[in-house]
Amino acid sequence: PFSREASDRLDDMGVSAFKIGSGECNNLPLIEHIARKGKPILLSTGMNDLKSVKQTVGAIQKYGTPLLVNHCTSMYPTPYEHVRLGAIAQMKESLQVPIGFSDHSMGIYTCLGAVALGACALEKHFTLTRDWPGPDIPISLEPDELSELVVGARAVFESRGGSKTVLPEEQPVIDFAY
């Protein structure tokens, strides 16, 4: 929602959560109005620095509202050198809330990198076909690409963690090689 009235209408419709776009990230009167409703908030942070995002997070947290903060760059498309995946770790450490990634780059690569770096949610534009008109259609995923993103994100997520030890499952290879 981009206004209090819109958020009230959505609440009356029974939405289960609110998505705050980057353009409203520092609109504290709107943010607090929505946070008072107590429903989870998904907050995108493009066009905002960490100081501004901290202020918004504090405004939401004072109501005890569940929160997910998405790192985002508001460029369409976002060149890879401006994606700044390093912000995910910075935001996790500084904000102490779940951090996701709202991606406006081409393809799925940066989303997979975000998962590897600890993003717990992904937001990506979607279209049934790039033949349709619209300003965000070029950065949107088509169905086959979305499927590949889901498969890839799960694989990367399952691959995170661990430490450099010898796994028991490696023993047959050790026995053969030595």
N, C-alpha and C positions, 0 to 999 in steps of 0.2 A: 504493500500500500504506500501511496505517496502523500496521504493526508490522514488526519484523524478520522474524518468521516468514512473514508475508504476502509480504514482498519476496523471501524465499528461495523460496517456492513459485512466485511469478511467474517468478523467474529459472530455476527448474527447468523451467517450462513453455516457456521460450525467448522471453520477451518481448524486443523489440528496444530498448525504452526504458522509463523509469520516469516517471510523472507524480506529482509531489508536490503534494498539495492545500494550499491556504492554511493550513489548520488544523495542518499538520505542518511548515510552513515553518521554524519555529525549533526543531524537535525534532532537535537536532544529533546525538544518538546514532543515531537512525534515518537521518538524512541521510548521515552518514559511513558507516554500514553499507551503504547503497545505493550511495554514491559509490565504495566500494572494488570494486564489481562492474565498474566501467569502462564501463557502458552509459550512453548519453545520458540526461540528466535534464531534464524539463520542470518548472520550479518556479513555482508560483503564489504570489503574495505578498500577498493580501488579509489584512487585520488585522495587518500588519507595517509598521513604518516603515523608512526607508532604512538606518538604522544596523543594524537587525536583519537586513535582507536582505543587507547587505554581509558580515556575520558568516557567514551561511549560504553565500553565494557563495564566500567564502574557504575554508570547510570542504570544499566540493565541489572547488574548484580545486586544492587540495593533492594530490588524487589524479589530476589531469589528466583528469577526467571531462568529456566534452562537455556543455555546459549551455545551455539557453534559459530565460530568466527572463521570466515573464509578469506585467505590471502587472495588478492585479485589485482590485476593491472588493467585499467580501463583504457585499452587501446584495441581497435578492431581492424585487422588482426593484431595481436601482440607479437612483435618480433621476439625470437627466442632470447636474445640478449637483454630484453626488458622484462622477462617473466619473473626473474629473481626468486627462484625456488629456495634460496637461502633464508628468505623471510619466514618460511614455515617454522624452522627451528627457533629463530629469534622470537617469533610470536608465541610459540609454545612455552618457551622459557619465561618470557616477560609477562604474558597474560594469564598463564596457568588455567587455560580453558581448552576444550577440544578445538583443533585447527583443521580446517578443510582447505580446499583449493577450488576457486572459481576461475576457469581457464578460458581465455579468448584467443589462444594461439591456434595455429593450424594443426590438425591431426590429433593424435592421442599421446605423443611422446612425453610432453611435459606433465600430463596427468599421471603417467606411469612413474616418472621421476618424483612427483609429489608424494605418491604412495610410498615409494622407497624411503623418502625423507620424513615420513610420519604423518602425512595428511590422512585424516580419518574419514573424509567425505570428499566427493568430487562433484563439481557442477560444470556441465558442458552444454552448450546450445545444441539443439537437435532439430533436424528437419527430415521429412520423408524424401525430399529431393532438392538438390541444389538448383533445379530448373525454376523454382519459385522465386518471385521477387522478394526483396527485403534486405535491409542493411546488414543483418547478422547472418544471412544465409551462407556466405563464403566461409565463415568460421564454424558453421554448424556441422555436426556429424550426421551422416546418413545411417540407416538401420544397420548395415553390415559393419560399419566403423564403430557404432555404439556397442555391438556385440563383441567386437574385438577388444574394445576398451574394458568391458566388464570381465572378459576372460583374462586379459593381461593384468588388470588391477588385482584380481584375486590371486594370480600367480605371484605377482610382486609382493602382495601383502603376506602370503604364506611363506615367502622366502626371507622376510625380514627377521632380524634377531639372531640369536645363537652366538656362539663363540668358537674360536679356533681350537677344537679338540678333535680327537679321533672318535668317530661314531662307531658303535658296535656293528652297524650295517656295513662298515668299510672293511671289516675283518677278512671276509673272503678274498677281497682284492689284495689286502696286505699279505695274506697267506700265499697267494699266487705270485705276487711281485717279488717277494723276498725269499 
